Amino acid sequence: MLQLPPTRQWIASVLACAGLTLTATAALADPQWPAKPITLIMSFPAGSGVDVVGRSIQEPLGKLLGQPIIIDYRTGAAGNIASEFVARSKADGYTLAFGTAATHGSNAALYKKLPFDVETDFVPVAPVLDVSNVLMVNPDVMPAKTLKEFAELIKANPGKYNYASTGNGTGTHMAFAELNARLGLNMVHVPYKGGPEALTSVVRGETCCIMNQVQTALPQYKAGKVRLLGVTTAKPVASIPEVPTIASSGVPGTQGFDSSIWFGVFAPQGTDAAIVNKLNSAIGTVVQQPEIRAKFEAMGNTIRVESPAQFKKTVHDNRTKWAEVVKAAGIELN
């Protein structure tokens, strides 16, 4: 019979009482991690703003970790399909979620019967960036040139104008819902399956407007196909300094308006802290690389670097904030 040293005998006795083994404990803190490719589960389709950001860090993060990052699209249900998949995955650091302030924030308030909890079933690994949204309109459908004119036109024609979103419960939906609630606007929400379809609907005039990510709005804006009325951040966005903030519009109800969102990486609950810390450090290093930072800023985004503990607080505060917005807007999805 194998004789363990006294210290390890004591540890083994404790673990045996808990139904564990020394072998299982060692597996939780694998010093060889990562020893194989890491899969990053994407909740939104290829070409969406989330996808653009995820693919921007895919190669440099893989190089830094010494293993390729594989992106796996599991889209639908406002990101809930991807979230559930990761929540039920093995907590070994090889399956991660690329989440957002919607998938790990507002969805908890919007959907009453989620098969997972956005806080207790995940470990917040690291944020990547803060994303600025902008109110984008088709000038042929919506002639308003300022937010004030926009609000006046909507109020004069309740229920006439349709606004697009990238899906029920997504950040673009929630940003517009918050604006409508604050300003008392009556509009029809038209959810699409993702960013490309929603953006196309506005460009074609099928919907009048969208609260879209700056990074996806810029090409159409530069081409003169759309008009931008205001950014959702507290401060102007460096890539479009000519576009005012919604909070500075002077329209009643917009004071303090800040509906920016973040993107970040999550692991299944139970993932070893050493793996989480290694991922956090690697992601923080990647987003601070000059070329990556410059690329994100050109898109109208701001990098966010936080420890796992700080990011955990960000997720909790975000969940609380959107619960208040959802309640005020009277939104509930099944």
N, C-alpha and C positions, 0 to 999 in steps of 0.2 A: 504493500500500500504506500502511495506517495506521502512523504512526510513534509509538511510545510513548515517554514520558519515560524517561531512563536507569533510574530506580528501578523503574518499572513494567515496563521491559524485563527487568530482572533477576528480578523477581517472576514475570513471565510465563514466563521460561525455567525457573525452579524448578518452577512448576506444570505446565509442559508435560512435564517429566521424570516428574512424578508422575501424568500423565494427566489433569490438571485444567485448568480455564480460569479466567480472571479473572471471567467472568460467573457461573460456578457458585459461586465463592467468595462473591460478593456476595449470591447468593440464600440462602446459609446464614445470613446475618446481616441479614435483611430489616428495615430501619429502620421499615417501615410496619406491622410485626406488632403487633396483629392487624388484618388488613384485611378479615376476613370472620368469620362465626360460628365458634365453637369447639365441638367435639363432645366431651362427657364420657361415656365408655362406662361404663355401670353394670353390675356383675357380678351383682347380685341384684335380685329383682323389685320392682315398685312396692309401696310399703307396708312394705317391710322397713326395718330400722334403718339400713342403709347408704343406702337411698333417701331416708329422712327427712333425714338429714344432708346428702346431696348436694343435695337440693332447697332446703335452708335457705341454702346459699351460692350457689345458681345465679343468682338475680337480682342480689344485691349485687355478686357477682364480675363479672358481665356489665356492670353499670353502670360499675364501676371500670375495666375494660379497654376499654370503649367498643364492645363487640360482644356479642351475645347468646350465652349458653351453652345448647347443645342437649343434652339428656340422651337417650342412646340405650341401650336395654336389650338386652344380649346375655347372657342368663342361662344357667346350667347348668354342670355339672361343677365345682361349688364355686368358680366364678369363673374357671376356666381358659379357657373359651370367650372371655370378654371380654379376658382377658390376652393370649391368642394374637392376637386381632384387633388390639390396640393394638401389640403387639410387631412385627407385620408391616405396620403402617401407616407412611405417609410421616412422616419426622421433621421436620415443619415447624411444630409447635406447635398444629396445628388438631385433632388427635385425641389425647385424653388418657384415661387410665384412672383411675377412682376405686377404688383398691385398699384392701386391709385387711391386717392382720397375718397373716391366713390366706392370701389370694390371693398375697401376696408374702413369705410366711414358711413356714408349716407345709405348704403345698402342695408345696413343693420336696422335703420329706422324705416326704410321703405318696405322691406320684405319681412313679414311677421313670422314666417315659418322657414327660415333658413336652416339647412341641415348642418350648420357649423356656426361657431361664434367668431366674429372677426378679431376678437382680442384673445380669448382663451385657447383657441385652436391654432394660433399662429405665433411665431416668434418674429417680431419686427427686426430685420437684419440691418438694413441701412436705407436711408432715403437716397434718391438720385438727384432730383431737382424739383423746383417749384415751377409750375406751368401757368402762364398768363393766358386768360381767355379774353376775347374781344367780341363786342357786339358787331356782327357783320351783317349788312343788308344788301339786297339786290336793288340798286337805284331805280330800276324800271318798275319794280313792284312796290317798293317802299321809298317814296321821294324824300323822306326826312333827311336832313343833313346834320342834325344835332339830336342829342338824346331828348331834349325838351320837345322838339318837333315830333320826334318818334312817339313819345308818351301822349302828346296831344292828339295825334292822328289815331292811335290805337283806342284812346278813350272815346273819340268821336265815332268810332266804328267797332263797337264791342263784338267779339266773336268772328270778325271778318278775316283777320290776318292769321296765317299759320306760321308757326316757328318750328324749325327742325332741331333734332338732337341726334346724337350718336347712339341713342337707345334709352329706354326707360331706366331711370336711376343713375345714368352716367353723369359725369361732371358737367357736361354741356347742358344736360337737362336741368340739373339742380341749380346751376348758375342762373339760368333763365327763370326758373321757378321762383328763386329768391328775388330776382328783379321784379317779376310780375306781382309778387306778394307785397313788396315794399311800395310799388307804385300804384297798386290797385288796377292792374291791366287785365283785360279779358281777351286771351288769345287761345288758339287751338294748337295743342302740342302734337307734332307728327314725328314719332320716333323711327329712326332707321337702324339698320343692322351694324352700322359702323361709320367712321368718319368720312371715307370717300363718298359713300352714297348720300350722306347728309349734306356734305359740302356741294355735291353736284346738284342736289335739289334746289339749293339757293341760287347757284349760278344760272340754272335753267329757268328760275322763276316759279318753280313748283311750290316753293315756300318763300316767305319774304325775308327770312332772317335766321340767324343762328348765333348762339354764344359759343364761338369756336376757339380752339387753341390758336394762339398767334402763329405758331410754327406752321400750321396747316393753312392758315388764312393768307399768309404773306404772298405766295405765288399769284393767287387770284387778285389780291389787292394791287400788287405791282403791275399786273396785266390790265388794270383798270376795269375789271369785271364786277367788283364789289366796292362798297363804301364801308369804312370802319367808323363807328360812332363813339366808342369808348372802351377802354380796357378795364378789366375787373379788379386789377391789383390796386393797392393803396397808393403806389407811386407809378409814374409813367414808365413805359417799357422802352428800353434803350434802342431797340431796333425800329420802333415807330414812335419817336418822340413827338410827332405832330398830332398824335391821337390822344385826346385828354382821358383822364381817369373818369369813370362813372361817378365816383365819389365827389369829384370837383365840378360836376355839371350844374349844381345849384337846383336840380329838380328835387322837390320835396320827397323825402324818403330815401335818398341816395347817400346821405351823410354817413361816412364810415363804411361804405360798401367795399367789401374785399372778398371776392369769391374765387381767388386763385386756388389751384389744387396742386398736389404733389404726386410724384411717382416714386415707388420704392420697392425693395426686395424683401420678401417674407419667406420663412421656412416653416415646416410643420412643427407644432408644439412638441417639445421633447428633444429637439436637435441640440447636440452638445454645445455648450457655451464656447468651447475652444474653436469649433467650426464657425459659429456665428461671429465671433470676434475676428477670425481670419478673413471671413467674407466681408465684414464691415470695413476692415482696414484696406482690403483690396479695392472695394468699390469706392471708398473715399479717395484713394490714390488715383484711380482711373478718372473720376470726374474732375479732379483738380489738375490733370494734365493740361498744359496750355492749349493744345489743339482741340481737346474735347470741350474745355470751358468756353473757348471762342466759338465753337460750333453751336453749343447750346445757347449762348448769349445772342448769337446772330439769329436764332430761332425765336428770340423773345423770352427765353427761360433763364432761371437763376439756379445755379447748383446749390444743393443743400447737403451739408456734411454734419452728421450727428452720430453719437455713440448709440449702441443698441438701446441703452436705457433712455436716452434723450428721444430717440425715435419712437420708443414705446409710449412716451408721454405725448408726443405729437399725434400719434394714432388715437390715443384716448381722447385728447382734447378735440380732435377733428370729429370723432364720432359724436361727441356731446354737442358740438356746434351744428352739425347737420341734422341731428335729431330735433333741434329747435326750429331749423328752417323747414323741415318736413312737416312738423306740427303746424307752423304758421301758414304754410301753403296748402295744408289739408290734403297732402298726397299720400296714397297708400297703394302699394302694388302687391299682387299675389303671385 
